[in-house]
């Protein structure tokens, strides 16, 4: 199992628009080989910024890497670099994890 996460620091004034953008977009994840599940997580607010994390679970790292090279990935991220729609501070912080234990 491989978990891919991106952390976003969103000013509180942009939180509603940030959530609407994520909740209204087509992720293009369903049907991707090795895709297991996706979560958009909302964390704590600190100093006027809310922490959000996109959390995607994949069968393995190779399945995730395949997604990042796919047409579906490009379609899902088509407007991600739009400076007119930049709702978070800085760049998303990517973190990738390979599972060493899983208890269900």
N, C-alpha and C positions, 0 to 999 in steps of 0.2 A: 504494500500500500504506500502511496506517495501523497503527501498533502502539500498543496501550493497555496500560499497566502500572500496577499498584498495588503499593506496597512496604509490607510489614508488619514490625514489630519485635516478635519473639516471645520472651518469657522462656524460657530453656532448659527450665524445669520444665513449660512448656505446649506444647513442641514436638510431642510425640507426639499430644496431643489436637488441636492445630492441623492437623497433617498428616492425621489420621484424619477430621476434619471436611471438609477439602478433597477427600480421596480418596474419601469416601463420599457426596458430594452430587451431585445432578443439576444440571449447569451450565446446561442448556437451550440450549446454544449450537448444537448440531448442528441443521441445518435452517434456521438464521437466514440470511437473504439477506446475502451478502457476507462471511460468516464463513470464515476460512481455517484457523486452527489456534490451539490453546491450550497453554500450558506453565505449570506451577507450578514455580518455581525456588527452590532452597534455597541461600542464600549463606553467608557467613562468620559466625562467632560473635564478638561483641565485647562485652566487659563484661557477660556474662550474657545477651545478647540475640542471637537468630539473625535474620538478614535473610532474608525470603522475598519473592518478587515473582511476582505473577500476570502473565502475558505473553500477550496475545491479538493475533493478526494478523487484520486485516480488509482487504477489497478496497480500501476508501477510508474517509475519515473519516465520510462520510454513512452508510455501512453501520453503523459503530460507533454513531453518534448514533441511528440507527433502533433498534438493539438496546437502548440505554439508555431508550427510550420504550416498549418492548414489554412485553406481559404476561409473556413468557418471562423478561425481566430481573427483573421484580418477583417472579416465582416463585423464581428462582435466588437472590435476595437477601432472601427472606422473613425469615430468622432472623439476618441480618447485624447488626442493631442490638440484639440480645438482650443486655442487660447481664449476665445470668446465664451467658452463654457467651462472654464477651469474653476471648479468649485472647492478644490482642496489646496492646501499649502504644500509646496515642494513637489517632489516626485513620489509616487507610491513606493513603499519599501517592500521588495519581494523577499519572501522566505520560503524555502523548500525543505521538506522533511521526509525522510524515509522512515517508515514505522519499524521499530525493533520489537514491539510488543503490541498485541491487540487483544482486548478482553471485551467480549460482547455478551 
